[in-house]
Amino acid sequence: MQYRQLGDSGIEVSAICLGSWLTFGAGVDDGTGRACVDAAFDAGINFIDTANVYGLGGAEAFLGAALKGRPRDSYVLATKLFFPMSDTDKGLSAAQVAKQIDASLTRLGTDYVDLYQCHRYDPDTPLEETMAALSEVVKSGKARAIGFSEWAPEQIQAAIDLSPPCVKFVSSQPQYSLLYRRAEAKVIPLSIANGIGQIVWSPLAMGVLSGKYAPGDAAPANSRAASDDGHFMGRYLADEVLEAVQKLKPIADGAGCSMAQLAIAWVLAQPGITSAIVGASRPEQLRETAAAADLAIDSAALAEAAAILEGVRIS
């Protein structure tokens, strides 16, 4: 497993990050979830990402139990806040930052998280208030560093301009894959210039880049597209996209890897990328994707993969 520094934080994380959206505490039973966590550690993954809203606290509570007994310095733990936890608990106000960090720490069974992230930007709270509150979380020792997810370039720059006196962001969590590359235009260059690392989510484009969805066919049983969460996938399931994705198989075969591993290896080879978040509902699924971090795929093959999808990528 590769390990990389997260921005200019000094925190070292695995190139593969274990995610928990739609899985732990909600989508999979606890026994399977624990097996996935064990498989992650066995594969050398030391980085775990969650959020208070995942399962409305269920994912954090599951991880608190699953990680109990492991040395706290053996893993890097990240969580987030912003989305509603109740009719009144939402956003990034100073009161919510103070309340939600304590609630997350209680569920996670730890005194601190390594990374505390703004799940989205809060237009209803002055940025100065949010950054001051996050700075207090770091100064109090409840978080080692702070980050954000899916902020616009101008919002990122405004936060950078507040440091000092506020604590600086060290991480960005954008959607990013061979099929979704919007962050390349402004977010990633701005981040690189300011010591902010990218922890990308959906590197497999919600599973489409694994090749499991064939154009014209019904979605496989037990797949995300066949579940209640299929509406998240939108244009990824268009026949022209799926047809193009199938053309990646010869490249993966030539590299001696699966299509999923090829897609993750491509992400990890791009400038500014620190880690790729992968979810897992089965341990063997995690072992396959984790192995992508150690693949040495020729840059020409990675470029060919990107060229094949150039005409159909969503962004």
Sequence and secondary structure as in RCSB ss.txt:
>XXXX:A:sequence
MQYRQLGDSGIEVSAICLGSWLTFGAGVDDGTGRACVDAAFDAGINFIDTANVYGLGGAEAFLGAALKGRPRDSY
VLATKLFFPMSDTDKGLSAAQVAKQIDASLTRLGTDYVDLYQCHRYDPDTPLEETMAALSEVVKSGKARAIGFSE
WAPEQIQAAIDLSPPCVKFVSSQPQYSLLYRRAEAKVIPLSIANGIGQIVWSPLAMGVLSGKYAPGDAAPANSRA
ASDDGHFMGRYLADEVLEAVQKLKPIADGAGCSMAQLAIAWVLAQPGITSAIVGASRPEQLRETAAAADLAIDSA
ALAEAAAILEGVRIS
>XXXX:A:secstr
  EEE TTS  EEESEEE  TTSTTTTS HHHHHHHHHHHHHTT  EEE  TTGGGGHHHHHHHHHSTTS GGGS
EEEEEE S SSSS  S  HHHHHHHHHHHHHHHTSS EEEEEESS  TTS HHHHHHHHHHHHHTTSEEEEEESS
  HHHHHHHHTTTTTS  EEEE  B BTTB GGGTTHHHHHHHTT EEEEB TTTTTGGGT   TTS   TTSGG
GSGGGGG GGGG HHHHHHHHTTHHHHHHHTS HHHHHHHHHHTSTTEEEEEE  SSHHHHHHHHGGGG    HH
HHHHHHHHHTTT   
